[in-house]
Amino acid sequence: MRVTLDIPDSYAMYFKRRDIEKDMKLYTALILVKQGKVSLSKGAELAGITIYDFLKECRENEIPVIDYSKEKLAEEFDGIKREFV
């Protein structure tokens, strides 16, 4: 799919043309991952970068990549404790 976006010159002057496309893909992927609409691997694919670089971008943009509730995390730790005790 191709999308056309008009960016006012007052904003466009801060970017190089190729950087705008790259940044828009990255930020869209980050938002979709944050909203839980796509997986990390799909986010990386959309952004056109490796999963490792995408994880770094998530960290830098304060987007959690592990989504455990307190209850689920406690269950996991309990299971680990039972295996090693």
PyMOL Python script that loads the backbone (N, CA, C, O; Angstrom):
from pymol import cmd

cmd.read_pdbstr("""\
ATOM      1  N   MET A   1       0.839  -1.169   0.000  1.00  0.00           N
ATOM      2  CA  MET A   1       0.000   0.000   0.000  1.00  0.00           C
ATOM      3  C   MET A   1       0.889   1.239   0.000  1.00  0.00           C
ATOM      4  O   MET A   1       1.912   1.282   0.685  1.00  0.00           O
ATOM      5  N   ARG A   2       0.504   2.208  -0.746  1.00  0.00           N
ATOM      6  CA  ARG A   2       1.235   3.460  -0.799  1.00  0.00           C
ATOM      7  C   ARG A   2       0.341   4.543  -0.220  1.00  0.00           C
ATOM      8  O   ARG A   2      -0.840   4.633  -0.554  1.00  0.00           O
ATOM      9  N   VAL A   3       0.915   5.367   0.654  1.00  0.00           N
ATOM     10  CA  VAL A   3       0.194   6.463   1.287  1.00  0.00           C
ATOM     11  C   VAL A   3       0.922   7.763   0.957  1.00  0.00           C
ATOM     12  O   VAL A   3       2.150   7.832   1.006  1.00  0.00           O
ATOM     13  N   THR A   4       0.155   8.777   0.624  1.00  0.00           N
ATOM     14  CA  THR A   4       0.733  10.086   0.353  1.00  0.00           C
ATOM     15  C   THR A   4       0.403  10.999   1.516  1.00  0.00           C
ATOM     16  O   THR A   4      -0.739  11.057   1.970  1.00  0.00           O
ATOM     17  N   LEU A   5       1.410  11.712   1.993  1.00  0.00           N
ATOM     18  CA  LEU A   5       1.236  12.577   3.148  1.00  0.00           C
ATOM     19  C   LEU A   5       1.784  13.961   2.806  1.00  0.00           C
ATOM     20  O   LEU A   5       2.938  14.096   2.401  1.00  0.00           O
ATOM     21  N   ASP A   6       0.956  14.977   2.970  1.00  0.00           N
ATOM     22  CA  ASP A   6       1.405  16.351   2.753  1.00  0.00           C
ATOM     23  C   ASP A   6       1.915  16.912   4.073  1.00  0.00           C
ATOM     24  O   ASP A   6       1.177  16.992   5.055  1.00  0.00           O
ATOM     25  N   ILE A   7       3.178  17.297   4.084  1.00  0.00           N
ATOM     26  CA  ILE A   7       3.792  17.874   5.275  1.00  0.00           C
ATOM     27  C   ILE A   7       4.103  19.332   4.969  1.00  0.00           C
ATOM     28  O   ILE A   7       4.788  19.628   3.990  1.00  0.00           O
ATOM     29  N   PRO A   8       3.604  20.245   5.798  1.00  0.00           N
ATOM     30  CA  PRO A   8       3.876  21.660   5.552  1.00  0.00           C
ATOM     31  C   PRO A   8       5.378  21.928   5.495  1.00  0.00           C
ATOM     32  O   PRO A   8       6.155  21.317   6.229  1.00  0.00           O
ATOM     33  N   ASP A   9       5.772  22.834   4.628  1.00  0.00           N
ATOM     34  CA  ASP A   9       7.188  23.163   4.466  1.00  0.00           C
ATOM     35  C   ASP A   9       7.827  23.577   5.788  1.00  0.00           C
ATOM     36  O   ASP A   9       9.014  23.334   6.002  1.00  0.00           O
ATOM     37  N   SER A  10       7.055  24.196   6.673  1.00  0.00           N
ATOM     38  CA  SER A  10       7.620  24.638   7.952  1.00  0.00           C
ATOM     39  C   SER A  10       8.107  23.453   8.791  1.00  0.00           C
ATOM     40  O   SER A  10       8.966  23.626   9.656  1.00  0.00           O
ATOM     41  N   TYR A  11       7.573  22.255   8.549  1.00  0.00           N
ATOM     42  CA  TYR A  11       8.037  21.048   9.231  1.00  0.00           C
ATOM     43  C   TYR A  11       8.995  20.255   8.354  1.00  0.00           C
ATOM     44  O   TYR A  11       9.978  19.699   8.844  1.00  0.00           O
ATOM     45  N   ALA A  12       8.716  20.204   7.091  1.00  0.00           N
ATOM     46  CA  ALA A  12       9.514  19.400   6.163  1.00  0.00           C
ATOM     47  C   ALA A  12      10.954  19.873   6.096  1.00  0.00           C
ATOM     48  O   ALA A  12      11.852  19.083   5.804  1.00  0.00           O
ATOM     49  N   MET A  13      11.185  21.140   6.361  1.00  0.00           N
ATOM     50  CA  MET A  13      12.553  21.656   6.250  1.00  0.00           C
ATOM     51  C   MET A  13      13.497  21.048   7.295  1.00  0.00           C
ATOM     52  O   MET A  13      14.715  21.169   7.164  1.00  0.00           O
ATOM     53  N   TYR A  14      12.952  20.399   8.325  1.00  0.00           N
ATOM     54  CA  TYR A  14      13.780  19.784   9.354  1.00  0.00           C
ATOM     55  C   TYR A  14      14.224  18.369   8.989  1.00  0.00           C
ATOM     56  O   TYR A  14      15.020  17.763   9.708  1.00  0.00           O
ATOM     57  N   PHE A  15      13.721  17.847   7.891  1.00  0.00           N
ATOM     58  CA  PHE A  15      13.988  16.466   7.512  1.00  0.00           C
ATOM     59  C   PHE A  15      14.525  16.374   6.098  1.00  0.00           C
ATOM     60  O   PHE A  15      14.250  17.224   5.251  1.00  0.00           O
ATOM     61  N   LYS A  16      15.288  15.336   5.864  1.00  0.00           N
ATOM     62  CA  LYS A  16      15.631  14.972   4.499  1.00  0.00           C
ATOM     63  C   LYS A  16      14.499  14.089   3.999  1.00  0.00           C
ATOM     64  O   LYS A  16      13.885  13.377   4.794  1.00  0.00           O
ATOM     65  N   ARG A  17      14.214  14.114   2.734  1.00  0.00           N
ATOM     66  CA  ARG A  17      13.075  13.376   2.195  1.00  0.00           C
ATOM     67  C   ARG A  17      13.118  11.892   2.565  1.00  0.00           C
ATOM     68  O   ARG A  17      12.091  11.341   2.960  1.00  0.00           O
ATOM     69  N   ARG A  18      14.263  11.233   2.451  1.00  0.00           N
ATOM     70  CA  ARG A  18      14.334   9.806   2.769  1.00  0.00           C
ATOM     71  C   ARG A  18      14.168   9.560   4.254  1.00  0.00           C
ATOM     72  O   ARG A  18      13.688   8.496   4.645  1.00  0.00           O
ATOM     73  N   ASP A  19      14.553  10.516   5.101  1.00  0.00           N
ATOM     74  CA  ASP A  19      14.403  10.351   6.544  1.00  0.00           C
ATOM     75  C   ASP A  19      12.940  10.416   6.966  1.00  0.00           C
ATOM     76  O   ASP A  19      12.545   9.747   7.921  1.00  0.00           O
ATOM     77  N   ILE A  20      12.141  11.202   6.277  1.00  0.00           N
ATOM     78  CA  ILE A  20      10.724  11.310   6.623  1.00  0.00           C
ATOM     79  C   ILE A  20      10.046   9.959   6.471  1.00  0.00           C
ATOM     80  O   ILE A  20       9.318   9.533   7.369  1.00  0.00           O
ATOM     81  N   GLU A  21      10.266   9.284   5.369  1.00  0.00           N
ATOM     82  CA  GLU A  21       9.641   7.981   5.141  1.00  0.00           C
ATOM     83  C   GLU A  21      10.111   6.973   6.190  1.00  0.00           C
ATOM     84  O   GLU A  21       9.309   6.230   6.756  1.00  0.00           O
ATOM     85  N   LYS A  22      11.397   6.959   6.436  1.00  0.00           N
ATOM     86  CA  LYS A  22      11.970   6.032   7.417  1.00  0.00           C
ATOM     87  C   LYS A  22      11.387   6.300   8.805  1.00  0.00           C
ATOM     88  O   LYS A  22      10.972   5.369   9.495  1.00  0.00           O
ATOM     89  N   ASP A  23      11.354   7.565   9.213  1.00  0.00           N
ATOM     90  CA  ASP A  23      10.822   7.924  10.532  1.00  0.00           C
ATOM     91  C   ASP A  23       9.338   7.608  10.648  1.00  0.00           C
ATOM     92  O   ASP A  23       8.894   7.120  11.687  1.00  0.00           O
ATOM     93  N   MET A  24       8.572   7.875   9.613  1.00  0.00           N
ATOM     94  CA  MET A  24       7.129   7.608   9.662  1.00  0.00           C
ATOM     95  C   MET A  24       6.867   6.108   9.813  1.00  0.00           C
ATOM     96  O   MET A  24       5.974   5.708  10.560  1.00  0.00           O
ATOM     97  N   LYS A  25       7.635   5.285   9.114  1.00  0.00           N
ATOM     98  CA  LYS A  25       7.483   3.836   9.247  1.00  0.00           C
ATOM     99  C   LYS A  25       7.828   3.392  10.662  1.00  0.00           C
ATOM    100  O   LYS A  25       7.108   2.590  11.258  1.00  0.00           O
ATOM    101  N   LEU A  26       8.931   3.913  11.203  1.00  0.00           N
ATOM    102  CA  LEU A  26       9.350   3.539  12.551  1.00  0.00           C
ATOM    103  C   LEU A  26       8.304   3.963  13.578  1.00  0.00           C
ATOM    104  O   LEU A  26       7.901   3.155  14.414  1.00  0.00           O
ATOM    105  N   TYR A  27       7.863   5.211  13.526  1.00  0.00           N
ATOM    106  CA  TYR A  27       6.911   5.702  14.530  1.00  0.00           C
ATOM    107  C   TYR A  27       5.564   5.008  14.416  1.00  0.00           C
ATOM    108  O   TYR A  27       4.904   4.769  15.427  1.00  0.00           O
ATOM    109  N   THR A  28       5.152   4.684  13.211  1.00  0.00           N
ATOM    110  CA  THR A  28       3.911   3.933  13.042  1.00  0.00           C
ATOM    111  C   THR A  28       4.048   2.554  13.665  1.00  0.00           C
ATOM    112  O   THR A  28       3.147   2.089  14.363  1.00  0.00           O
ATOM    113  N   ALA A  29       5.177   1.901  13.413  1.00  0.00           N
ATOM    114  CA  ALA A  29       5.413   0.572  13.978  1.00  0.00           C
ATOM    115  C   ALA A  29       5.441   0.631  15.500  1.00  0.00           C
ATOM    116  O   ALA A  29       4.873  -0.239  16.161  1.00  0.00           O
ATOM    117  N   LEU A  30       6.090   1.637  16.062  1.00  0.00           N
ATOM    118  CA  LEU A  30       6.152   1.779  17.519  1.00  0.00           C
ATOM    119  C   LEU A  30       4.757   1.966  18.119  1.00  0.00           C
ATOM    120  O   LEU A  30       4.436   1.368  19.146  1.00  0.00           O
ATOM    121  N   ILE A  31       3.947   2.779  17.491  1.00  0.00           N
ATOM    122  CA  ILE A  31       2.586   3.008  17.986  1.00  0.00           C
ATOM    123  C   ILE A  31       1.769   1.724  17.920  1.00  0.00           C
ATOM    124  O   ILE A  31       1.050   1.393  18.863  1.00  0.00           O
ATOM    125  N   LEU A  32       1.878   1.001  16.811  1.00  0.00           N
ATOM    126  CA  LEU A  32       1.106  -0.236  16.658  1.00  0.00           C
ATOM    127  C   LEU A  32       1.513  -1.290  17.688  1.00  0.00           C
ATOM    128  O   LEU A  32       0.664  -2.015  18.206  1.00  0.00           O
ATOM    129  N   VAL A  33       2.805  -1.373  17.982  1.00  0.00           N
ATOM    130  CA  VAL A  33       3.271  -2.310  19.007  1.00  0.00           C
ATOM    131  C   VAL A  33       2.771  -1.868  20.378  1.00  0.00           C
ATOM    132  O   VAL A  33       2.299  -2.690  21.163  1.00  0.00           O
ATOM    133  N   LYS A  34       2.873  -0.588  20.664  1.00  0.00           N
ATOM    134  CA  LYS A  34       2.413  -0.065  21.957  1.00  0.00           C
ATOM    135  C   LYS A  34       0.923  -0.336  22.171  1.00  0.00           C
ATOM    136  O   LYS A  34       0.494  -0.616  23.290  1.00  0.00           O
ATOM    137  N   GLN A  35       0.143  -0.251  21.099  1.00  0.00           N
ATOM    138  CA  GLN A  35      -1.297  -0.498  21.177  1.00  0.00           C
ATOM    139  C   GLN A  35      -1.631  -1.987  21.164  1.00  0.00           C
ATOM    140  O   GLN A  35      -2.790  -2.367  21.332  1.00  0.00           O
ATOM    141  N   GLY A  36      -0.626  -2.823  20.965  1.00  0.00           N
ATOM    142  CA  GLY A  36      -0.852  -4.266  20.941  1.00  0.00           C
ATOM    143  C   GLY A  36      -1.471  -4.755  19.645  1.00  0.00           C
ATOM    144  O   GLY A  36      -2.027  -5.852  19.602  1.00  0.00           O
ATOM    145  N   LYS A  37      -1.385  -3.965  18.595  1.00  0.00           N
ATOM    146  CA  LYS A  37      -1.994  -4.338  17.318  1.00  0.00           C
ATOM    147  C   LYS A  37      -1.086  -5.203  16.460  1.00  0.00           C
ATOM    148  O   LYS A  37      -1.560  -5.953  15.607  1.00  0.00           O
ATOM    149  N   VAL A  38       0.222  -5.100  16.684  1.00  0.00           N
ATOM    150  CA  VAL A  38       1.171  -5.960  15.957  1.00  0.00           C
ATOM    151  C   VAL A  38       2.232  -6.453  16.924  1.00  0.00           C
ATOM    152  O   VAL A  38       2.460  -5.854  17.975  1.00  0.00           O
ATOM    153  N   SER A  39       2.874  -7.547  16.559  1.00  0.00           N
ATOM    154  CA  SER A  39       3.950  -8.115  17.375  1.00  0.00           C
ATOM    155  C   SER A  39       5.239  -7.324  17.178  1.00  0.00           C
ATOM    156  O   SER A  39       5.332  -6.474  16.291  1.00  0.00           O
ATOM    157  N   LEU A  40       6.223  -7.614  18.013  1.00  0.00           N
ATOM    158  CA  LEU A  40       7.528  -6.972  17.867  1.00  0.00           C
ATOM    159  C   LEU A  40       8.145  -7.276  16.509  1.00  0.00           C
ATOM    160  O   LEU A  40       8.702  -6.391  15.860  1.00  0.00           O
ATOM    161  N   SER A  41       8.043  -8.533  16.084  1.00  0.00           N
ATOM    162  CA  SER A  41       8.652  -8.901  14.798  1.00  0.00           C
ATOM    163  C   SER A  41       7.956  -8.193  13.636  1.00  0.00           C
ATOM    164  O   SER A  41       8.610  -7.772  12.682  1.00  0.00           O
ATOM    165  N   LYS A  42       6.641  -8.062  13.715  1.00  0.00           N
ATOM    166  CA  LYS A  42       5.917  -7.338  12.656  1.00  0.00           C
ATOM    167  C   LYS A  42       6.249  -5.854  12.705  1.00  0.00           C
ATOM    168  O   LYS A  42       6.338  -5.203  11.664  1.00  0.00           O
ATOM    169  N   GLY A  43       6.434  -5.313  13.909  1.00  0.00           N
ATOM    170  CA  GLY A  43       6.833  -3.910  14.037  1.00  0.00           C
ATOM    171  C   GLY A  43       8.184  -3.660  13.393  1.00  0.00           C
ATOM    172  O   GLY A  43       8.375  -2.674  12.681  1.00  0.00           O
ATOM    173  N   ALA A  44       9.120  -4.567  13.654  1.00  0.00           N
ATOM    174  CA  ALA A  44      10.449  -4.442  13.054  1.00  0.00           C
ATOM    175  C   ALA A  44      10.364  -4.527  11.535  1.00  0.00           C
ATOM    176  O   ALA A  44      11.029  -3.777  10.820  1.00  0.00           O
ATOM    177  N   GLU A  45       9.537  -5.449  11.055  1.00  0.00           N
ATOM    178  CA  GLU A  45       9.362  -5.604   9.601  1.00  0.00           C
ATOM    179  C   GLU A  45       8.794  -4.325   8.996  1.00  0.00           C
ATOM    180  O   GLU A  45       9.283  -3.853   7.969  1.00  0.00           O
ATOM    181  N   LEU A  46       7.771  -3.767   9.623  1.00  0.00           N
ATOM    182  CA  LEU A  46       7.170  -2.529   9.116  1.00  0.00           C
ATOM    183  C   LEU A  46       8.173  -1.382   9.120  1.00  0.00           C
ATOM    184  O   LEU A  46       8.216  -0.579   8.188  1.00  0.00           O
ATOM    185  N   ALA A  47       8.978  -1.314  10.176  1.00  0.00           N
ATOM    186  CA  ALA A  47       9.973  -0.251  10.285  1.00  0.00           C
ATOM    187  C   ALA A  47      11.157  -0.459   9.338  1.00  0.00           C
ATOM    188  O   ALA A  47      11.913   0.471   9.058  1.00  0.00           O
ATOM    189  N   GLY A  48      11.304  -1.695   8.852  1.00  0.00           N
ATOM    190  CA  GLY A  48      12.407  -1.990   7.940  1.00  0.00           C
ATOM    191  C   GLY A  48      13.745  -2.114   8.634  1.00  0.00           C
ATOM    192  O   GLY A  48      14.787  -1.813   8.052  1.00  0.00           O
ATOM    193  N   ILE A  49      13.714  -2.567   9.904  1.00  0.00           N
ATOM    194  CA  ILE A  49      14.949  -2.724  10.668  1.00  0.00           C
ATOM    195  C   ILE A  49      14.953  -4.103  11.330  1.00  0.00           C
ATOM    196  O   ILE A  49      13.943  -4.806  11.327  1.00  0.00           O
ATOM    197  N   THR A  50      16.089  -4.474  11.891  1.00  0.00           N
ATOM    198  CA  THR A  50      16.185  -5.768  12.558  1.00  0.00           C
ATOM    199  C   THR A  50      15.372  -5.746  13.855  1.00  0.00           C
ATOM    200  O   THR A  50      15.064  -4.679  14.387  1.00  0.00           O
ATOM    201  N   ILE A  51      15.036  -6.914  14.345  1.00  0.00           N
ATOM    202  CA  ILE A  51      14.293  -7.017  15.602  1.00  0.00           C
ATOM    203  C   ILE A  51      15.109  -6.418  16.742  1.00  0.00           C
ATOM    204  O   ILE A  51      14.542  -5.823  17.659  1.00  0.00           O
ATOM    205  N   TYR A  52      16.430  -6.566  16.698  1.00  0.00           N
ATOM    206  CA  TYR A  52      17.294  -6.034  17.753  1.00  0.00           C
ATOM    207  C   TYR A  52      17.291  -4.508  17.742  1.00  0.00           C
ATOM    208  O   TYR A  52      17.234  -3.878  18.798  1.00  0.00           O
ATOM    209  N   ASP A  53      17.352  -3.918  16.558  1.00  0.00           N
ATOM    210  CA  ASP A  53      17.278  -2.459  16.458  1.00  0.00           C
ATOM    211  C   ASP A  53      15.896  -1.960  16.871  1.00  0.00           C
ATOM    212  O   ASP A  53      15.764  -0.890  17.465  1.00  0.00           O
ATOM    213  N   PHE A  54      14.863  -2.752  16.549  1.00  0.00           N
ATOM    214  CA  PHE A  54      13.508  -2.350  16.930  1.00  0.00           C
ATOM    215  C   PHE A  54      13.334  -2.400  18.448  1.00  0.00           C
ATOM    216  O   PHE A  54      12.708  -1.515  19.031  1.00  0.00           O
ATOM    217  N   LEU A  55      13.885  -3.432  19.087  1.00  0.00           N
ATOM    218  CA  LEU A  55      13.844  -3.515  20.548  1.00  0.00           C
ATOM    219  C   LEU A  55      14.534  -2.302  21.172  1.00  0.00           C
ATOM    220  O   LEU A  55      14.065  -1.756  22.170  1.00  0.00           O
ATOM    221  N   LYS A  56      15.641  -1.892  20.581  1.00  0.00           N
ATOM    222  CA  LYS A  56      16.365  -0.702  21.064  1.00  0.00           C
ATOM    223  C   LYS A  56      15.479   0.538  20.930  1.00  0.00           C
ATOM    224  O   LYS A  56      15.430   1.373  21.833  1.00  0.00           O
ATOM    225  N   GLU A  57      14.788   0.651  19.808  1.00  0.00           N
ATOM    226  CA  GLU A  57      13.891   1.792  19.594  1.00  0.00           C
ATOM    227  C   GLU A  57      12.743   1.771  20.603  1.00  0.00           C
ATOM    228  O   GLU A  57      12.334   2.818  21.105  1.00  0.00           O
ATOM    229  N   CYS A  58      12.230   0.592  20.895  1.00  0.00           N
ATOM    230  CA  CYS A  58      11.164   0.470  21.900  1.00  0.00           C
ATOM    231  C   CYS A  58      11.668   0.970  23.249  1.00  0.00           C
ATOM    232  O   CYS A  58      10.987   1.732  23.936  1.00  0.00           O
ATOM    233  N   ARG A  59      12.853   0.539  23.614  1.00  0.00           N
ATOM    234  CA  ARG A  59      13.430   0.966  24.893  1.00  0.00           C
ATOM    235  C   ARG A  59      13.612   2.480  24.919  1.00  0.00           C
ATOM    236  O   ARG A  59      13.260   3.130  25.904  1.00  0.00           O
ATOM    237  N   GLU A  60      14.157   3.042  23.850  1.00  0.00           N
ATOM    238  CA  GLU A  60      14.409   4.480  23.797  1.00  0.00           C
ATOM    239  C   GLU A  60      13.114   5.294  23.812  1.00  0.00           C
ATOM    240  O   GLU A  60      13.105   6.450  24.232  1.00  0.00           O
ATOM    241  N   ASN A  61      12.025   4.683  23.350  1.00  0.00           N
ATOM    242  CA  ASN A  61      10.728   5.363  23.328  1.00  0.00           C
ATOM    243  C   ASN A  61       9.810   4.916  24.464  1.00  0.00           C
ATOM    244  O   ASN A  61       8.609   5.184  24.463  1.00  0.00           O
ATOM    245  N   GLU A  62      10.417   4.221  25.437  1.00  0.00           N
ATOM    246  CA  GLU A  62       9.716   3.770  26.643  1.00  0.00           C
ATOM    247  C   GLU A  62       8.473   2.942  26.343  1.00  0.00           C
ATOM    248  O   GLU A  62       7.421   3.120  26.956  1.00  0.00           O
ATOM    249  N   ILE A  63       8.621   2.034  25.386  1.00  0.00           N
ATOM    250  CA  ILE A  63       7.546   1.111  25.030  1.00  0.00           C
ATOM    251  C   ILE A  63       7.918  -0.256  25.580  1.00  0.00           C
ATOM    252  O   ILE A  63       8.901  -0.853  25.143  1.00  0.00           O
ATOM    253  N   PRO A  64       7.141  -0.756  26.535  1.00  0.00           N
ATOM    254  CA  PRO A  64       7.474  -2.059  27.119  1.00  0.00           C
ATOM    255  C   PRO A  64       7.366  -3.175  26.089  1.00  0.00           C
ATOM    256  O   PRO A  64       6.458  -3.192  25.258  1.00  0.00           O
ATOM    257  N   VAL A  65       8.304  -4.098  26.163  1.00  0.00           N
ATOM    258  CA  VAL A  65       8.284  -5.216  25.214  1.00  0.00           C
ATOM    259  C   VAL A  65       7.833  -6.507  25.873  1.00  0.00           C
ATOM    260  O   VAL A  65       7.580  -7.502  25.194  1.00  0.00           O
ATOM    261  N   ILE A  66       7.734  -6.492  27.194  1.00  0.00           N
ATOM    262  CA  ILE A  66       7.194  -7.625  27.936  1.00  0.00           C
ATOM    263  C   ILE A  66       5.974  -7.111  28.678  1.00  0.00           C
ATOM    264  O   ILE A  66       6.071  -6.201  29.501  1.00  0.00           O
ATOM    265  N   ASP A  67       4.837  -7.698  28.382  1.00  0.00           N
ATOM    266  CA  ASP A  67       3.583  -7.193  28.932  1.00  0.00           C
ATOM    267  C   ASP A  67       2.969  -8.211  29.880  1.00  0.00           C
ATOM    268  O   ASP A  67       2.059  -8.950  29.505  1.00  0.00           O
ATOM    269  N   TYR A  68       3.469  -8.246  31.107  1.00  0.00           N
ATOM    270  CA  TYR A  68       2.951  -9.140  32.134  1.00  0.00           C
ATOM    271  C   TYR A  68       2.208  -8.306  33.185  1.00  0.00           C
ATOM    272  O   TYR A  68       2.679  -7.248  33.601  1.00  0.00           O
ATOM    273  N   SER A  69       1.060  -8.794  33.596  1.00  0.00           N
ATOM    274  CA  SER A  69       0.398  -8.186  34.747  1.00  0.00           C
ATOM    275  C   SER A  69       1.163  -8.621  35.992  1.00  0.00           C
ATOM    276  O   SER A  69       1.959  -9.558  35.940  1.00  0.00           O
ATOM    277  N   LYS A  70       0.922  -7.945  37.100  1.00  0.00           N
ATOM    278  CA  LYS A  70       1.581  -8.339  38.352  1.00  0.00           C
ATOM    279  C   LYS A  70       1.223  -9.773  38.719  1.00  0.00           C
ATOM    280  O   LYS A  70       2.065 -10.531  39.201  1.00  0.00           O
ATOM    281  N   GLU A  71      -0.023 -10.131  38.488  1.00  0.00           N
ATOM    282  CA  GLU A  71      -0.480 -11.475  38.823  1.00  0.00           C
ATOM    283  C   GLU A  71       0.219 -12.532  37.976  1.00  0.00           C
ATOM    284  O   GLU A  71       0.677 -13.550  38.495  1.00  0.00           O
ATOM    285  N   LYS A  72       0.299 -12.287  36.677  1.00  0.00           N
ATOM    286  CA  LYS A  72       0.938 -13.241  35.769  1.00  0.00           C
ATOM    287  C   LYS A  72       2.431 -13.372  36.083  1.00  0.00           C
ATOM    288  O   LYS A  72       2.986 -14.470  36.042  1.00  0.00           O
ATOM    289  N   LEU A  73       3.064 -12.261  36.391  1.00  0.00           N
ATOM    290  CA  LEU A  73       4.482 -12.291  36.741  1.00  0.00           C
ATOM    291  C   LEU A  73       4.699 -13.079  38.036  1.00  0.00           C
ATOM    292  O   LEU A  73       5.655 -13.847  38.141  1.00  0.00           O
ATOM    293  N   ALA A  74       3.815 -12.891  39.020  1.00  0.00           N
ATOM    294  CA  ALA A  74       3.911 -13.638  40.278  1.00  0.00           C
ATOM    295  C   ALA A  74       3.748 -15.135  40.020  1.00  0.00           C
ATOM    296  O   ALA A  74       4.457 -15.943  40.620  1.00  0.00           O
ATOM    297  N   GLU A  75       2.827 -15.513  39.139  1.00  0.00           N
ATOM    298  CA  GLU A  75       2.644 -16.924  38.783  1.00  0.00           C
ATOM    299  C   GLU A  75       3.914 -17.503  38.176  1.00  0.00           C
ATOM    300  O   GLU A  75       4.323 -18.615  38.510  1.00  0.00           O
ATOM    301  N   GLU A  76       4.536 -16.736  37.279  1.00  0.00           N
ATOM    302  CA  GLU A  76       5.776 -17.198  36.644  1.00  0.00           C
ATOM    303  C   GLU A  76       6.869 -17.425  37.684  1.00  0.00           C
ATOM    304  O   GLU A  76       7.554 -18.447  37.652  1.00  0.00           O
ATOM    305  N   PHE A  77       7.036 -16.472  38.610  1.00  0.00           N
ATOM    306  CA  PHE A  77       8.055 -16.610  39.643  1.00  0.00           C
ATOM    307  C   PHE A  77       7.757 -17.788  40.569  1.00  0.00           C
ATOM    308  O   PHE A  77       8.669 -18.504  40.982  1.00  0.00           O
ATOM    309  N   ASP A  78       6.492 -17.984  40.889  1.00  0.00           N
ATOM    310  CA  ASP A  78       6.118 -19.130  41.719  1.00  0.00           C
ATOM    311  C   ASP A  78       6.481 -20.441  41.026  1.00  0.00           C
ATOM    312  O   ASP A  78       6.982 -21.367  41.663  1.00  0.00           O
ATOM    313  N   GLY A  79       6.231 -20.514  39.736  1.00  0.00           N
ATOM    314  CA  GLY A  79       6.581 -21.711  38.978  1.00  0.00           C
ATOM    315  C   GLY A  79       8.079 -21.956  38.964  1.00  0.00           C
ATOM    316  O   GLY A  79       8.526 -23.099  39.063  1.00  0.00           O
ATOM    317  N   ILE A  80       8.849 -20.897  38.841  1.00  0.00           N
ATOM    318  CA  ILE A  80      10.309 -21.020  38.846  1.00  0.00           C
ATOM    319  C   ILE A  80      10.779 -21.485  40.222  1.00  0.00           C
ATOM    320  O   ILE A  80      11.632 -22.366  40.332  1.00  0.00           O
ATOM    321  N   LYS A  81      10.216 -20.885  41.267  1.00  0.00           N
ATOM    322  CA  LYS A  81      10.607 -21.285  42.639  1.00  0.00           C
ATOM    323  C   LYS A  81      10.333 -22.763  42.867  1.00  0.00           C
ATOM    324  O   LYS A  81      11.165 -23.463  43.444  1.00  0.00           O
ATOM    325  N   ARG A  82       9.175 -23.250  42.421  1.00  0.00           N
ATOM    326  CA  ARG A  82       8.821 -24.668  42.626  1.00  0.00           C
ATOM    327  C   ARG A  82       9.817 -25.589  41.933  1.00  0.00           C
ATOM    328  O   ARG A  82      10.122 -26.663  42.451  1.00  0.00           O
ATOM    329  N   GLU A  83      10.318 -25.197  40.792  1.00  0.00           N
ATOM    330  CA  GLU A  83      11.261 -26.040  40.057  1.00  0.00           C
ATOM    331  C   GLU A  83      12.622 -26.114  40.735  1.00  0.00           C
ATOM    332  O   GLU A  83      13.315 -27.124  40.604  1.00  0.00           O
ATOM    333  N   PHE A  84      13.018 -25.081  41.447  1.00  0.00           N
ATOM    334  CA  PHE A  84      14.359 -25.040  42.021  1.00  0.00           C
ATOM    335  C   PHE A  84      14.376 -25.296  43.514  1.00  0.00           C
ATOM    336  O   PHE A  84      15.447 -25.273  44.121  1.00  0.00           O
ATOM    337  N   VAL A  85      13.247 -25.534  44.117  1.00  0.00           N
ATOM    338  CA  VAL A  85      13.214 -25.804  45.572  1.00  0.00           C
ATOM    339  C   VAL A  85      13.078 -27.275  45.820  1.00  0.00           C
ATOM    340  O   VAL A  85      13.032 -27.705  46.972  1.00  0.00           O
TER     341      VAL A  85
END
""", "prot")
cmd.dss("prot")
cmd.show_as("cartoon", "prot")
cmd.util.cbc("prot")
cmd.orient("prot")
